Amino acid sequence: MENINNLANVKLDILVAEAIGIDVFYPDNHNKLSYVARLGMVPREWAPTRFWSQGGPLIEQHKIDLNWGWEETSEWTASIEPDINVQGATVLEAAMRALVCLKLPNYVKQNE
């Protein structure tokens, strides 16, 4: 089991895709993670930890609550019921960590 605070960037993006059921891949000769939004469409870069167009709708859909400096931290805190509270350097990082905790609880653990 991996600590959620160790997940960031592409590794976290891959787990977000798994959590919401999106297939991601590395296209030939490219080092950016990609996905196909709909059959027949050109692959697009997948990075919900950096792109508001991807992470923003997930925050809204899953009703992720976001706060700055919660419990005197200097990071963003993302919360989802039941009892998920995780931090991140950015809003999207914190929110995507919370989503992974919610959807893949057997893969990650929060700080105790």
N, C-alpha and C positions, 0 to 999 in steps of 0.2 A: 504494500500500500504506500502510495507516494503522498508526501505532504503538499497540500494545495499551494503553499507559499513558494514552493520550488518550481511551480509551473508558470511559464511565461512564453511570450512570443509564439513561434511556430508550434511548439509542443502543446501549448494551451489552445491554440487555434484548432489543432487536430482533435483534441478532446472535446471542444465545443461542437465540432462537426459530428463527432460520434454521438454526443449527447442529444443532438437534435435530428440525427438520421440523415446527414448529408455525406455523400461520398466525395472525398478529396483526393488529390493526386498531384504529383510533380510532372508537369508536361516535359517532353523531351527537350533537352538543352536549356531548361529553365530551372532556377533555384527557388522560385516562388510557388507556394502551395496554391492549387487551383481547384475549381469546382465548375460544374455545369448547372446553371440555374434551371433550365428546361431543356428537354430533348431537342436536339438540333441547334442549340445556341452555341456560340463560341465560348470556350472556357474563360472564366474570370478569376482574378486573384481572390483567394479566401483569406481574410485576416480580420475577424470580428474584434480582435483586441486592438486594432488600429483604425478600422473603418466604421464610422458612425452609421453608414448605410446598411451595414450588416449587424453590428452589435446593438445599435439603438433600438431596432424593432424587437430584438430579443429581450432587452431590458423592459420594454413596455409589455410584451406578451407574457412574460413570467413575473411581472410586477415586482421587479427588483428595486428595493429601497436603497438610495445612495446618500451618504453623508461624508462631509469632510471633517477630519480631526475628531472622529467619534472616540470616546473614552481616551482622550488626550493623545491620540496618535497623530502623526503628521502625514497620513496617507488617507486615501479614500476607503471607505468601508461600504461593502455591499451586503445587504441582508435579504434573506428569503425565508419564509416560514417553511418548515419548522426549525427554528433555532440555528440557521446558517448565518454566520457573520464572518466575513473574510475581508482582508485588506488588499490594496493594490496601489501602485504608483500613479495609475491613471484611473479614471472612472471606468473605462472599458475593461481594463485588466481586472479590476475588482469585481465588476459585474459578471464577467465571463468565468472567473474563478467560482463565484457563487453559483452560477448556472451548472457548472461541472459538478460541484458538490451536491447539488440537488438531483441531477440526473444520473450521475455515476458514483453513488455513495460507496460502493465497494472498491472503487479504484483509488479514491483520494481520502485523506483525513485532514481535519482542521486542527489547528493548535489546541492543545488541551490546557 
